[in-house]
């Protein structure tokens, strides 16, 4: 393990001999004398080992650190928020019963042109809200709806192609609407 002396706290640096502090700026921990090696090892073990460069939000999945997984980019944040909204039906959110997506109801509309319009409006509403709230440019490139017949029911797959902050197109797929 590499140790950069100037990155250590002053309280630790002052306990190191002057010869170690001035000879090199970076040491391999194993090449230090036993007393100094143990001092630095104790310091390293005492600091937290989880660092996030930037975190926009968390997702409800458990990470390897027994914590929630973080969402480190705006692109992932937009996709997570969009998926969560599309899977939330009105009345399911406990703090605001009017909040939710009517996508499932719109997909069951018999008239295909009306269905396309309703789905497009529903998706554009949430995209415009996300764009305004997060301050990012989100463009909807296309929306496709494909039914899958499972003998006893019909399941709809909805794919939405997005461009976020002029990045390449991203496709989000929402499945399982009956």
Protein Blocks (a to p, Z undefined) as FASTA:
>chain_A
ZZdfklpcfklmmmpcfklmmmpmbdcfklpcfklmmmmmmmmmmpcfbdcfbdfbdcfb
dcfkopacddfbfklmmmmmmmmmmmpcghkamklmkgccfklmmmmpmblmlmmmmmmm
mmmmmmmmmmmmnopacddfbdcdddddehjaccddddddddeehiacdddddehiZZ
